[in-house]
């Protein structure tokens, strides 16, 4: 069972979040499966669940969480 089944986001929103997190991790030399990578994903998902759809805003949320 995937935990993604419990996240109330549509496929497009999930793609935006994962794309933003992948790019952020690549730009910052962070392994997606590391503690910082997981923190980035959590920050982006939290912001998306709050209604944010902008990749820029999601990236800013990740930066704030990893400051």
mmCIF file as gemmi writes it, N, C-alpha and C atoms, coordinates in Angstrom:
data_model
loop_
_atom_site.group_PDB
_atom_site.id
_atom_site.type_symbol
_atom_site.label_atom_id
_atom_site.label_alt_id
_atom_site.label_comp_id
_atom_site.label_asym_id
_atom_site.label_entity_id
_atom_site.label_seq_id
_atom_site.pdbx_PDB_ins_code
_atom_site.Cartn_x
_atom_site.Cartn_y
_atom_site.Cartn_z
_atom_site.occupancy
_atom_site.B_iso_or_equiv
_atom_site.pdbx_formal_charge
_atom_site.auth_seq_id
_atom_site.auth_asym_id
_atom_site.pdbx_PDB_model_num
ATOM 1 N N . UNK Axp A 1 ? 0.847 -1.181 0 1 0 ? 1 A 1
ATOM 2 C CA . UNK Axp A 1 ? 0 0 0 1 0 ? 1 A 1
ATOM 3 C C . UNK Axp A 1 ? 0.888 1.239 0 1 0 ? 1 A 1
ATOM 4 N N . UNK Axp A 2 ? 0.551 2.174 -0.841 1 0 ? 2 A 1
ATOM 5 C CA . UNK Axp A 2 ? 1.311 3.413 -0.943 1 0 ? 2 A 1
ATOM 6 C C . UNK Axp A 2 ? 0.716 4.482 -0.043 1 0 ? 2 A 1
ATOM 7 N N . UNK Axp A 3 ? 1.601 5.21 0.626 1 0 ? 3 A 1
ATOM 8 C CA . UNK Axp A 3 ? 1.126 6.327 1.442 1 0 ? 3 A 1
ATOM 9 C C . UNK Axp A 3 ? 0.532 7.43 0.585 1 0 ? 3 A 1
ATOM 10 N N . UNK Axp A 4 ? 0.895 7.463 -0.69 1 0 ? 4 A 1
ATOM 11 C CA . UNK Axp A 4 ? 0.353 8.48 -1.579 1 0 ? 4 A 1
ATOM 12 C C . UNK Axp A 4 ? -1.158 8.357 -1.729 1 0 ? 4 A 1
ATOM 13 N N . UNK Axp A 5 ? -1.714 7.191 -1.43 1 0 ? 5 A 1
ATOM 14 C CA . UNK Axp A 5 ? -3.163 7.013 -1.483 1 0 ? 5 A 1
ATOM 15 C C . UNK Axp A 5 ? -3.866 7.848 -0.421 1 0 ? 5 A 1
ATOM 16 N N . UNK Axp A 6 ? -3.133 8.265 0.601 1 0 ? 6 A 1
ATOM 17 C CA . UNK Axp A 6 ? -3.727 9.021 1.692 1 0 ? 6 A 1
ATOM 18 C C . UNK Axp A 6 ? -3.565 10.528 1.519 1 0 ? 6 A 1
ATOM 19 N N . UNK Axp A 7 ? -2.819 10.944 0.528 1 0 ? 7 A 1
ATOM 20 C CA . UNK Axp A 7 ? -2.588 12.368 0.3 1 0 ? 7 A 1
ATOM 21 C C . UNK Axp A 7 ? -3.65 12.876 -0.661 1 0 ? 7 A 1
ATOM 22 N N . UNK Axp A 8 ? -4.448 13.863 -0.219 1 0 ? 8 A 1
ATOM 23 C CA . UNK Axp A 8 ? -5.545 14.344 -1.06 1 0 ? 8 A 1
ATOM 24 C C . UNK Axp A 8 ? -5.103 15.335 -2.14 1 0 ? 8 A 1
ATOM 25 N N . UNK Axp A 9 ? -4.202 14.89 -3.015 1 0 ? 9 A 1
ATOM 26 C CA . UNK Axp A 9 ? -3.762 15.712 -4.137 1 0 ? 9 A 1
ATOM 27 C C . UNK Axp A 9 ? -3.964 14.912 -5.415 1 0 ? 9 A 1
ATOM 28 N N . UNK Axp A 10 ? -4.263 15.625 -6.486 1 0 ? 10 A 1
ATOM 29 C CA . UNK Axp A 10 ? -4.427 14.914 -7.755 1 0 ? 10 A 1
ATOM 30 C C . UNK Axp A 10 ? -3.063 14.612 -8.373 1 0 ? 10 A 1
ATOM 31 N N . UNK Axp A 11 ? -3.098 13.864 -9.453 1 0 ? 11 A 1
ATOM 32 C CA . UNK Axp A 11 ? -1.872 13.399 -10.105 1 0 ? 11 A 1
ATOM 33 C C . UNK Axp A 11 ? -0.983 14.569 -10.531 1 0 ? 11 A 1
ATOM 34 N N . UNK Axp A 12 ? -1.578 15.596 -11.087 1 0 ? 12 A 1
ATOM 35 C CA . UNK Axp A 12 ? -0.805 16.757 -11.542 1 0 ? 12 A 1
ATOM 36 C C . UNK Axp A 12 ? -0.096 17.437 -10.367 1 0 ? 12 A 1
ATOM 37 N N . UNK Axp A 13 ? -0.801 17.636 -9.262 1 0 ? 13 A 1
ATOM 38 C CA . UNK Axp A 13 ? -0.189 18.262 -8.085 1 0 ? 13 A 1
ATOM 39 C C . UNK Axp A 13 ? 0.965 17.427 -7.546 1 0 ? 13 A 1
ATOM 40 N N . UNK Axp A 14 ? 0.796 16.117 -7.538 1 0 ? 14 A 1
ATOM 41 C CA . UNK Axp A 14 ? 1.872 15.233 -7.082 1 0 ? 14 A 1
ATOM 42 C C . UNK Axp A 14 ? 3.082 15.326 -8.001 1 0 ? 14 A 1
ATOM 43 N N . UNK Axp A 15 ? 2.844 15.429 -9.295 1 0 ? 15 A 1
ATOM 44 C CA . UNK Axp A 15 ? 3.95 15.572 -10.247 1 0 ? 15 A 1
ATOM 45 C C . UNK Axp A 15 ? 4.7 16.879 -10.016 1 0 ? 15 A 1
ATOM 46 N N . UNK Axp A 16 ? 3.96 17.967 -9.783 1 0 ? 16 A 1
ATOM 47 C CA . UNK Axp A 16 ? 4.595 19.261 -9.529 1 0 ? 16 A 1
ATOM 48 C C . UNK Axp A 16 ? 5.467 19.172 -8.288 1 0 ? 16 A 1
ATOM 49 N N . UNK Axp A 17 ? 4.929 18.609 -7.216 1 0 ? 17 A 1
ATOM 50 C CA . UNK Axp A 17 ? 5.678 18.487 -5.963 1 0 ? 17 A 1
ATOM 51 C C . UNK Axp A 17 ? 6.935 17.645 -6.166 1 0 ? 17 A 1
ATOM 52 N N . UNK Axp A 18 ? 6.802 16.495 -6.793 1 0 ? 18 A 1
ATOM 53 C CA . UNK Axp A 18 ? 7.971 15.634 -6.953 1 0 ? 18 A 1
ATOM 54 C C . UNK Axp A 18 ? 9.005 16.261 -7.88 1 0 ? 18 A 1
ATOM 55 N N . UNK Axp A 19 ? 8.549 16.946 -8.921 1 0 ? 19 A 1
ATOM 56 C CA . UNK Axp A 19 ? 9.492 17.627 -9.818 1 0 ? 19 A 1
ATOM 57 C C . UNK Axp A 19 ? 10.261 18.719 -9.083 1 0 ? 19 A 1
ATOM 58 N N . UNK Axp A 20 ? 9.553 19.51 -8.296 1 0 ? 20 A 1
ATOM 59 C CA . UNK Axp A 20 ? 10.2 20.588 -7.541 1 0 ? 20 A 1
ATOM 60 C C . UNK Axp A 20 ? 11.218 20.012 -6.563 1 0 ? 20 A 1
ATOM 61 N N . UNK Axp A 21 ? 10.838 18.959 -5.859 1 0 ? 21 A 1
ATOM 62 C CA . UNK Axp A 21 ? 11.742 18.362 -4.873 1 0 ? 21 A 1
ATOM 63 C C . UNK Axp A 21 ? 12.958 17.746 -5.571 1 0 ? 21 A 1
ATOM 64 N N . UNK Axp A 22 ? 12.751 17.059 -6.671 1 0 ? 22 A 1
ATOM 65 C CA . UNK Axp A 22 ? 13.88 16.474 -7.411 1 0 ? 22 A 1
ATOM 66 C C . UNK Axp A 22 ? 14.855 17.555 -7.875 1 0 ? 22 A 1
ATOM 67 N N . UNK Axp A 23 ? 14.31 18.643 -8.425 1 0 ? 23 A 1
ATOM 68 C CA . UNK Axp A 23 ? 15.172 19.736 -8.89 1 0 ? 23 A 1
ATOM 69 C C . UNK Axp A 23 ? 15.891 20.402 -7.724 1 0 ? 23 A 1
ATOM 70 N N . UNK Axp A 24 ? 15.186 20.613 -6.635 1 0 ? 24 A 1
ATOM 71 C CA . UNK Axp A 24 ? 15.808 21.245 -5.472 1 0 ? 24 A 1
ATOM 72 C C . UNK Axp A 24 ? 16.956 20.371 -4.959 1 0 ? 24 A 1
ATOM 73 N N . UNK Axp A 25 ? 16.697 19.083 -4.844 1 0 ? 25 A 1
ATOM 74 C CA . UNK Axp A 25 ? 17.736 18.167 -4.358 1 0 ? 25 A 1
ATOM 75 C C . UNK Axp A 25 ? 18.938 18.164 -5.298 1 0 ? 25 A 1
ATOM 76 N N . UNK Axp A 26 ? 18.686 18.119 -6.596 1 0 ? 26 A 1
ATOM 77 C CA . UNK Axp A 26 ? 19.792 18.112 -7.567 1 0 ? 26 A 1
ATOM 78 C C . UNK Axp A 26 ? 20.585 19.416 -7.483 1 0 ? 26 A 1
ATOM 79 N N . UNK Axp A 27 ? 19.891 20.541 -7.376 1 0 ? 27 A 1
ATOM 80 C CA . UNK Axp A 27 ? 20.56 21.843 -7.303 1 0 ? 27 A 1
ATOM 81 C C . UNK Axp A 27 ? 21.39 22.013 -6.037 1 0 ? 27 A 1
ATOM 82 N N . UNK Axp A 28 ? 20.987 21.335 -4.96 1 0 ? 28 A 1
ATOM 83 C CA . UNK Axp A 28 ? 21.662 21.484 -3.674 1 0 ? 28 A 1
ATOM 84 C C . UNK Axp A 28 ? 22.534 20.288 -3.306 1 0 ? 28 A 1
ATOM 85 N N . UNK Axp A 29 ? 22.684 19.348 -4.225 1 0 ? 29 A 1
ATOM 86 C CA . UNK Axp A 29 ? 23.525 18.183 -3.97 1 0 ? 29 A 1
ATOM 87 C C . UNK Axp A 29 ? 23.013 17.314 -2.834 1 0 ? 29 A 1
ATOM 88 N N . UNK Axp A 30 ? 21.697 17.208 -2.743 1 0 ? 30 A 1
ATOM 89 C CA . UNK Axp A 30 ? 21.055 16.455 -1.664 1 0 ? 30 A 1
ATOM 90 C C . UNK Axp A 30 ? 20.457 15.177 -2.24 1 0 ? 30 A 1
ATOM 91 N N . UNK Axp A 31 ? 20.73 14.063 -1.599 1 0 ? 31 A 1
ATOM 92 C CA . UNK Axp A 31 ? 20.127 12.796 -1.996 1 0 ? 31 A 1
ATOM 93 C C . UNK Axp A 31 ? 18.65 12.82 -1.604 1 0 ? 31 A 1
ATOM 94 N N . UNK Axp A 32 ? 17.79 12.496 -2.546 1 0 ? 32 A 1
ATOM 95 C CA . UNK Axp A 32 ? 16.352 12.512 -2.301 1 0 ? 32 A 1
ATOM 96 C C . UNK Axp A 32 ? 15.968 11.628 -1.122 1 0 ? 32 A 1
ATOM 97 N N . UNK Axp A 33 ? 16.728 10.573 -0.892 1 0 ? 33 A 1
ATOM 98 C CA . UNK Axp A 33 ? 16.417 9.627 0.175 1 0 ? 33 A 1
ATOM 99 C C . UNK Axp A 33 ? 17.1 9.97 1.501 1 0 ? 33 A 1
ATOM 100 N N . UNK Axp A 34 ? 17.757 11.124 1.556 1 0 ? 34 A 1
ATOM 101 C CA . UNK Axp A 34 ? 18.429 11.535 2.788 1 0 ? 34 A 1
ATOM 102 C C . UNK Axp A 34 ? 17.453 12.266 3.715 1 0 ? 34 A 1
ATOM 103 N N . UNK Axp A 35 ? 17.928 12.597 4.903 1 0 ? 35 A 1
ATOM 104 C CA . UNK Axp A 35 ? 17.1 13.339 5.852 1 0 ? 35 A 1
ATOM 105 C C . UNK Axp A 35 ? 16.676 14.69 5.261 1 0 ? 35 A 1
ATOM 106 N N . UNK Axp A 36 ? 17.618 15.398 4.625 1 0 ? 36 A 1
ATOM 107 C CA . UNK Axp A 36 ? 17.282 16.693 4.003 1 0 ? 36 A 1
ATOM 108 C C . UNK Axp A 36 ? 16.339 16.518 2.824 1 0 ? 36 A 1
ATOM 109 N N . UNK Axp A 37 ? 16.502 15.44 2.08 1 0 ? 37 A 1
ATOM 110 C CA . UNK Axp A 37 ? 15.603 15.166 0.961 1 0 ? 37 A 1
ATOM 111 C C . UNK Axp A 37 ? 14.191 14.894 1.432 1 0 ? 37 A 1
ATOM 112 N N . UNK Axp A 38 ? 14.077 14.108 2.499 1 0 ? 38 A 1
ATOM 113 C CA . UNK Axp A 38 ? 12.75 13.829 3.06 1 0 ? 38 A 1
ATOM 114 C C . UNK Axp A 38 ? 12.131 15.09 3.655 1 0 ? 38 A 1
ATOM 115 N N . UNK Axp A 39 ? 12.954 15.942 4.28 1 0 ? 39 A 1
ATOM 116 C CA . UNK Axp A 39 ? 12.456 17.21 4.82 1 0 ? 39 A 1
ATOM 117 C C . UNK Axp A 39 ? 11.955 18.105 3.684 1 0 ? 39 A 1
ATOM 118 N N . UNK Axp A 40 ? 12.673 18.089 2.563 1 0 ? 40 A 1
ATOM 119 C CA . UNK Axp A 40 ? 12.25 18.868 1.397 1 0 ? 40 A 1
ATOM 120 C C . UNK Axp A 40 ? 10.895 18.374 0.898 1 0 ? 40 A 1
ATOM 121 N N . UNK Axp A 41 ? 10.733 17.059 0.815 1 0 ? 41 A 1
ATOM 122 C CA . UNK Axp A 41 ? 9.465 16.5 0.353 1 0 ? 41 A 1
ATOM 123 C C . UNK Axp A 41 ? 8.334 16.859 1.307 1 0 ? 41 A 1
ATOM 124 N N . UNK Axp A 42 ? 8.578 16.751 2.6 1 0 ? 42 A 1
ATOM 125 C CA . UNK Axp A 42 ? 7.549 17.088 3.591 1 0 ? 42 A 1
ATOM 126 C C . UNK Axp A 42 ? 7.146 18.555 3.485 1 0 ? 42 A 1
ATOM 127 N N . UNK Axp A 43 ? 8.121 19.435 3.343 1 0 ? 43 A 1
ATOM 128 C CA . UNK Axp A 43 ? 7.827 20.865 3.234 1 0 ? 43 A 1
ATOM 129 C C . UNK Axp A 43 ? 7 21.151 1.983 1 0 ? 43 A 1
ATOM 130 N N . UNK Axp A 44 ? 7.363 20.54 0.877 1 0 ? 44 A 1
ATOM 131 C CA . UNK Axp A 44 ? 6.63 20.765 -0.367 1 0 ? 44 A 1
ATOM 132 C C . UNK Axp A 44 ? 5.214 20.191 -0.303 1 0 ? 44 A 1
ATOM 133 N N . UNK Axp A 45 ? 5.078 19.009 0.264 1 0 ? 45 A 1
ATOM 134 C CA . UNK Axp A 45 ? 3.748 18.396 0.39 1 0 ? 45 A 1
ATOM 135 C C . UNK Axp A 45 ? 2.883 19.228 1.332 1 0 ? 45 A 1
ATOM 136 N N . UNK Axp A 46 ? 3.422 19.653 2.461 1 0 ? 46 A 1
ATOM 137 C CA . UNK Axp A 46 ? 2.657 20.478 3.398 1 0 ? 46 A 1
ATOM 138 C C . UNK Axp A 46 ? 2.145 21.739 2.722 1 0 ? 46 A 1
ATOM 139 N N . UNK Axp A 47 ? 3.023 22.387 1.959 1 0 ? 47 A 1
ATOM 140 C CA . UNK Axp A 47 ? 2.646 23.644 1.284 1 0 ? 47 A 1
ATOM 141 C C . UNK Axp A 47 ? 1.61 23.37 0.201 1 0 ? 47 A 1
ATOM 142 N N . UNK Axp A 48 ? 1.762 22.267 -0.528 1 0 ? 48 A 1
ATOM 143 C CA . UNK Axp A 48 ? 0.794 21.92 -1.57 1 0 ? 48 A 1
ATOM 144 C C . UNK Axp A 48 ? -0.574 21.601 -0.961 1 0 ? 48 A 1
ATOM 145 N N . UNK Axp A 49 ? -0.558 20.903 0.171 1 0 ? 49 A 1
ATOM 146 C CA . UNK Axp A 49 ? -1.823 20.59 0.838 1 0 ? 49 A 1
ATOM 147 C C . UNK Axp A 49 ? -2.517 21.846 1.36 1 0 ? 49 A 1
ATOM 148 N N . UNK Axp A 50 ? -1.732 22.891 1.613 1 0 ? 50 A 1
ATOM 149 C CA . UNK Axp A 50 ? -2.296 24.172 2.048 1 0 ? 50 A 1
ATOM 150 C C . UNK Axp A 50 ? -2.862 24.958 0.864 1 0 ? 50 A 1
ATOM 151 N N . UNK Axp A 51 ? -2.704 24.425 -0.351 1 0 ? 51 A 1
ATOM 152 C CA . UNK Axp A 51 ? -3.299 25.038 -1.517 1 0 ? 51 A 1
ATOM 153 C C . UNK Axp A 51 ? -2.331 25.695 -2.481 1 0 ? 51 A 1
ATOM 154 N N . UNK Axp A 52 ? -1.05 25.672 -2.16 1 0 ? 52 A 1
ATOM 155 C CA . UNK Axp A 52 ? -0.058 26.299 -3.034 1 0 ? 52 A 1
ATOM 156 C C . UNK Axp A 52 ? 0.197 25.418 -4.249 1 0 ? 52 A 1
ATOM 157 N N . UNK Axp A 53 ? 0.17 26.013 -5.431 1 0 ? 53 A 1
ATOM 158 C CA . UNK Axp A 53 ? 0.397 25.266 -6.668 1 0 ? 53 A 1
ATOM 159 C C . UNK Axp A 53 ? 1.655 25.727 -7.401 1 0 ? 53 A 1
ATOM 160 N N . UNK Axp A 54 ? 2.21 26.843 -7.016 1 0 ? 54 A 1
ATOM 161 C CA . UNK Axp A 54 ? 3.35 27.427 -7.718 1 0 ? 54 A 1
ATOM 162 C C . UNK Axp A 54 ? 4.643 26.688 -7.394 1 0 ? 54 A 1
ATOM 163 N N . UNK Axp A 55 ? 5.375 26.237 -8.41 1 0 ? 55 A 1
ATOM 164 C CA . UNK Axp A 55 ? 6.676 25.6 -8.159 1 0 ? 55 A 1
ATOM 165 C C . UNK Axp A 55 ? 7.646 26.522 -7.422 1 0 ? 55 A 1
ATOM 166 N N . UNK Axp A 56 ? 7.592 27.808 -7.713 1 0 ? 56 A 1
ATOM 167 C CA . UNK Axp A 56 ? 8.478 28.766 -7.035 1 0 ? 56 A 1
ATOM 168 C C . UNK Axp A 56 ? 8.157 28.81 -5.544 1 0 ? 56 A 1
ATOM 169 N N . UNK Axp A 57 ? 6.891 28.888 -5.196 1 0 ? 57 A 1
ATOM 170 C CA . UNK Axp A 57 ? 6.5 28.929 -3.789 1 0 ? 57 A 1
ATOM 171 C C . UNK Axp A 57 ? 6.842 27.619 -3.078 1 0 ? 57 A 1
ATOM 172 N N . UNK Axp A 58 ? 6.692 26.506 -3.778 1 0 ? 58 A 1
ATOM 173 C CA . UNK Axp A 58 ? 7.047 25.22 -3.175 1 0 ? 58 A 1
ATOM 174 C C . UNK Axp A 58 ? 8.544 25.159 -2.91 1 0 ? 58 A 1
ATOM 175 N N . UNK Axp A 59 ? 9.337 25.644 -3.854 1 0 ? 59 A 1
ATOM 176 C CA . UNK Axp A 59 ? 10.784 25.682 -3.676 1 0 ? 59 A 1
ATOM 177 C C . UNK Axp A 59 ? 11.165 26.592 -2.509 1 0 ? 59 A 1
ATOM 178 N N . UNK Axp A 60 ? 10.5 27.731 -2.386 1 0 ? 60 A 1
ATOM 179 C CA . UNK Axp A 60 ? 10.765 28.645 -1.268 1 0 ? 60 A 1
ATOM 180 C C . UNK Axp A 60 ? 10.43 27.972 0.067 1 0 ? 60 A 1
ATOM 181 N N . UNK Axp A 61 ? 9.363 27.185 0.109 1 0 ? 61 A 1
ATOM 182 C CA . UNK Axp A 61 ? 9.005 26.459 1.325 1 0 ? 61 A 1
ATOM 183 C C . UNK Axp A 61 ? 10.087 25.45 1.687 1 0 ? 61 A 1
ATOM 184 N N . UNK Axp A 62 ? 10.649 24.8 0.676 1 0 ? 62 A 1
ATOM 185 C CA . UNK Axp A 62 ? 11.726 23.842 0.913 1 0 ? 62 A 1
ATOM 186 C C . UNK Axp A 62 ? 12.947 24.574 1.45 1 0 ? 62 A 1
ATOM 187 N N . UNK Axp A 63 ? 13.286 25.715 0.836 1 0 ? 63 A 1
ATOM 188 C CA . UNK Axp A 63 ? 14.435 26.49 1.316 1 0 ? 63 A 1
ATOM 189 C C . UNK Axp A 63 ? 14.258 26.916 2.771 1 0 ? 63 A 1
ATOM 190 N N . UNK Axp A 64 ? 13.077 27.345 3.123 1 0 ? 64 A 1
ATOM 191 C CA . UNK Axp A 64 ? 12.8 27.775 4.494 1 0 ? 64 A 1
ATOM 192 C C . UNK Axp A 64 ? 12.919 26.605 5.471 1 0 ? 64 A 1
ATOM 193 N N . UNK Axp A 65 ? 12.466 25.437 5.061 1 0 ? 65 A 1
ATOM 194 C CA . UNK Axp A 65 ? 12.526 24.259 5.94 1 0 ? 65 A 1
ATOM 195 C C . UNK Axp A 65 ? 13.946 23.75 6.096 1 0 ? 65 A 1
ATOM 196 N N . UNK Axp A 66 ? 14.798 24.028 5.127 1 0 ? 66 A 1
ATOM 197 C CA . UNK Axp A 66 ? 16.176 23.529 5.169 1 0 ? 66 A 1
ATOM 198 C C . UNK Axp A 66 ? 17.186 24.626 5.489 1 0 ? 66 A 1
ATOM 199 N N . UNK Axp A 67 ? 16.7 25.722 6.018 1 0 ? 67 A 1
ATOM 200 C CA . UNK Axp A 67 ? 17.6 26.835 6.358 1 0 ? 67 A 1
ATOM 201 C C . UNK Axp A 67 ? 18.363 26.568 7.629 1 0 ? 67 A 1
